[in-house]
Every structure is written in structure tokens, then in C-alpha cells.
Amino acid sequence: MDVNFNVELAGSGGRSLNLKNPLLLASGTCGYASDLEGFTDLSVPGGFISKGTTLKPREGNPQPRIAEVEGGMLNSIGLENAGIEAIVRQKAPVWRKLGLTVIVNIAGSSIDEYVTTAASLEGVAGIAGIELNISCPNVKAGGEEFGMDPATAAAVTRAVRDATGLPLFVKLTPGSGRVSQVAAAVASAGADAVTLINTFKGMAIDIRQRKPLLGNITGGLSGPVLKPVALAMVYETAGIIDIPIIACGGISSARDALEFIMAGAHAFQVGTAFMVNPALPAEILAGMKQFLQDEGVEDINQLVGCARA
Ligand SMILES: Cc1cc2nc3c(=O)[nH]c(=O)nc-3n(C[C@H](O)[C@H](O)[C@H](O)COP(=O)(O)O)c2cc1C
């Protein structure tokens, strides 16, 4: 039996993004997609989310920036990136040539910066959409992350929505404590989909050195340890919004991915686990196909939200 893996991420504004399968590689874990040629089979994922990109190039945080912890890892890369112009001039033409579906993850420290960055992608061939990383400090408002508060998250979403015709995903931070309210706010402000979740703030200490392991002291926790947290947030949010949810957080097997789909996600991202195993996307999709065949399910979309009461 053949199964359908095609998914349509359609928001309320009439824009939609068609994916050949629901597996995307998460931002910051697949570079600029085309860099991975020879490391993984680029034809497997349904899409790639680029490294977080800002208006101007950024150098990132002091070293060390990565630490292993039980059940996952911490990173404090600090958005090191080449700036949006490098995407427009150097990366997008390659994505187009290779026929890759790439969503550009953008970050900023003010609403104006998000808007200018998003607007520079308008009409650029090779770009399938934008994912807004709103886990960034709002410099003009005392440094609180945009994604912490529903009104601020909605303001940045609305401003970017007005500046672009591209499909727009908004990636939420688990640190908010009000994730489903933030999701509802960004959905009303014109997001086409929400990505749930970004990393959770954490830290580790080197007891011999008697100091934090990361140069930045704290970092973002990712990997399997995050999965139950992300799953609960996806489940809760799916009961509140009617735009698609793209799940993210600790997914490392077909079973994990299926759990998120059954909780209400239409698509999912693999991050940390992909860095460990570059063959994982193919393994996850093969495992999902086997499950669907065993269960006599012809279309992955039939499972979306099926575990919901
Ligand atoms: C090394 C590294 C770099 C990351 N960089 C970004 C980034 O630039 N922008 C972003 O929105 N998320 C970034 N993330 C977060 C991931 O996209 C993802 O949300 C998170 O790691 C949880 O998924 P996972 O447990 O599958 O890794 C990064 C994660 C890691 C591990």
C-alpha cells in the first residue's frame, strides 16, 4: 500500500506551503541546507529551516558554545550568521538550482529590524517562506524576548505580515509560560503556522573549574529531554488555534514524530537528533511509512490530532 506524505500548511490568509513530506530540518542544525551536500541526502526532507539570520552579520557568543547534558545539549551560539544579504545573493540562487524547499529563519532586536530583514526576501526566487524566531531580546523594551508576551509577539508578527507575501511561520518560546495564548495572538496577527517550540533556557557548571560550562553562562536546551514539554505545548495549543502547528523539540524517531502528529501537529522539525545522525530523516520517514501501512492508514493527514479527546 502506498501512503500519502504530502502536507499543505495553509494559514487563514489564503497563503499556503506544500511539502512533499512533513519532515523539516530545524533552524541552526542544518546550516544553509546546501552546505549539507555529501553529509545527508538533500532530497529526503520535506524542507529545511535556515540558520537564524539577522539584518547585518553577527559574530555570536563567546566560546564554549555547546555543552552536552543528560538527555540533550545546551547551545549558546548567539545567532552567528552572515546577514540577510548573503542569503539573498549567495544562498537563494543555490536553493533554487537544487530545487530545495528552504524557509528562512529570521531574528532581530527590534520590530523594525525584523521588518527590514523580512522585506529583503520579497520576490527572491528560491525562498519558500519565513520562520520568525521571536525568542530574541527586544532591545527597546528592556531586553525581554518578543515571544514572552502575547501582545508583543502579535505586534512583531503583524508588522512582518504587512511587509511580506511569503508564507510566515512564527516560532514560539517555551519560556513564555503562556505559549498557547501567544500562539493565538500570532495567529490573529496573520501567522500562517506556528512552530512549537524553540529551546528552553538552561545551564551546566564545570565543578573542577567551578564555573559555567558555556561562555554565555546560559544556553538553549534541546534534544530528547525537551520532547514531553514540547508535546504538551503542541497538544494544548492545537485545541486553541486553527492554523497549522509545526512541532519541534526532541524528535528523534518515527514514534516521536507520530506522537506530535497525533497531538495535532501537521508537520515537524528534527534538530539535535539530526546532528547526531545525518541518516535520521530517511529512517524517520521509513518508520512512519511502515506504521501507516501496518495500521492501514493511507494518508498522514488522517492522523493529525487523532489522539485529542
Ligand atoms: C546548535 C543549535 C543552533 C540553533 N540555532 C537556532 C536558530 O538560529 N534559530 C532558531 O529559531 N532556533 C535555533 N535552534 C533551535 C532549534 O531549531 C530547535 O528549535 C531546538 O533545538 C529544539 O529541537 P530539537 O530538540 O529537535 O533540537 C538551534 C538549536 C541548536 C541545537
The ligand as an SDF file (V2000), in Angstrom:
LIG
                    3D

 31 33  0  0  0  0  0  0  0  0999 V2000
   23.1830   24.3300   17.6380 C   0  0  0  0  0  0  0  0  0  0  0  0
   21.7710   24.8630   17.5630 C   0  0  0  0  0  0  0  0  0  0  0  0
   21.5420   26.0870   16.9270 C   0  0  0  0  0  0  0  0  0  0  0  0
   20.2470   26.6030   16.8600 C   0  0  0  0  0  0  0  0  0  0  0  0
   20.0130   27.7890   16.2050 N   0  0  0  0  0  0  0  0  0  0  0  0
   18.7490   28.2650   16.0710 C   0  0  0  0  0  0  0  0  0  0  0  0
   18.4910   29.4660   15.3350 C   0  0  0  0  0  0  0  0  0  0  0  0
   19.4000   30.0920   14.7750 O   0  0  0  0  0  0  0  0  0  0  0  0
   17.1890   29.8990   15.2650 N   0  0  0  0  0  0  0  0  0  0  0  0
   16.1510   29.2120   15.8550 C   0  0  0  0  0  0  0  0  0  0  0  0
   14.9870   29.6410   15.7400 O   0  0  0  0  0  0  0  0  0  0  0  0
   16.3710   28.0680   16.5310 N   0  0  0  0  0  0  0  0  0  0  0  0
   17.6360   27.5850   16.6560 C   0  0  0  0  0  0  0  0  0  0  0  0
   17.8590   26.4080   17.3440 N   0  0  0  0  0  0  0  0  0  0  0  0
   16.7190   25.6940   17.9520 C   0  0  0  0  0  0  0  0  0  0  0  0
   16.2440   24.5300   17.0740 C   0  0  0  0  0  0  0  0  0  0  0  0
   15.8280   24.9720   15.8000 O   0  0  0  0  0  0  0  0  0  0  0  0
   15.0890   23.7590   17.7750 C   0  0  0  0  0  0  0  0  0  0  0  0
   14.0120   24.6380   17.9910 O   0  0  0  0  0  0  0  0  0  0  0  0
   15.5120   23.1790   19.1100 C   0  0  0  0  0  0  0  0  0  0  0  0
   16.8400   22.6900   19.0630 O   0  0  0  0  0  0  0  0  0  0  0  0
   14.5890   22.0590   19.5870 C   0  0  0  0  0  0  0  0  0  0  0  0
   14.5580   20.9820   18.6870 O   0  0  0  0  0  0  0  0  0  0  0  0
   15.4960   19.6600   18.8510 P   0  0  0  0  0  0  0  0  0  0  0  0
   15.3200   19.1700   20.2500 O   0  0  0  0  0  0  0  0  0  0  0  0
   14.9970   18.7110   17.7980 O   0  0  0  0  0  0  0  0  0  0  0  0
   16.8890   20.1090   18.5860 O   0  0  0  0  0  0  0  0  0  0  0  0
   19.1560   25.8870   17.4360 C   0  0  0  0  0  0  0  0  0  0  0  0
   19.4060   24.6520   18.0710 C   0  0  0  0  0  0  0  0  0  0  0  0
   20.6870   24.1390   18.1350 C   0  0  0  0  0  0  0  0  0  0  0  0
   20.9010   22.8110   18.8180 C   0  0  0  0  0  0  0  0  0  0  0  0
  1  2  1  0
  2  3  1  0
  2 30  2  0
  3  4  2  0
  4  5  1  0
  4 28  1  0
  5  6  2  0
  6  7  1  0
  6 13  1  0
  7  8  2  0
  7  9  1  0
  9 10  1  0
 10 11  2  0
 10 12  1  0
 12 13  2  0
 13 14  1  0
 14 15  1  0
 14 28  1  0
 15 16  1  0
 16 17  1  0
 16 18  1  0
 18 19  1  0
 18 20  1  0
 20 21  1  0
 20 22  1  0
 22 23  1  0
 23 24  1  0
 24 25  2  0
 24 26  1  0
 24 27  1  0
 28 29  2  0
 29 30  1  0
 30 31  1  0
M  END
$$$$
